[in-house]
Amino acid sequence: MSDAAETLLSGAEYELLAGPGTGAYRLRCKPEQRVALLEGEDAARFRADLQTVQQQFPGCTTDQALAQLWDQGGYSWLAAEEEE
């Protein structure tokens, strides 16, 4: 994903960025310094999963929603060490 990524959601522990046209996402876990790059089918699945979490838990914070996807949604499996 290029440096032209737009921040969609940002909390103390997690951050979600989107590439141009939102065809790709970058999900960051700040404390672990890891990032999951989501493109193609993974990006489409993530978009649907995020929408589901936001509908099921409308009062949740950014960190709560993204942490649930990171841990229970399995997106941490796609993560790699963040480049400096």
C-alpha positions, 0 to 999 in steps of 0.5 A: 500500500502506498504512502497515500493511505487514508486513515479511516479509524484510529485508536490508542492501540489499533489503526485502520488505513485504506488505500486509494479506492478502498480496495486495500486496507492496512490494519495496525496493532500499535503495541505489537508493532505488527500490520496486516495488509488486506487486499482482494478477497481479504479486503472484501471479507474485512470490510464485511466483518467490520460492518458486522461488528459495528452493527452488532456493537454500535457503542464500541470504540475503535479499539474494541472493534478493531481488536475483536477483528484482530484477535477473534476475526483472525486478521492477526494471522495475516500480520507481519512486523511493521517496517520502520 
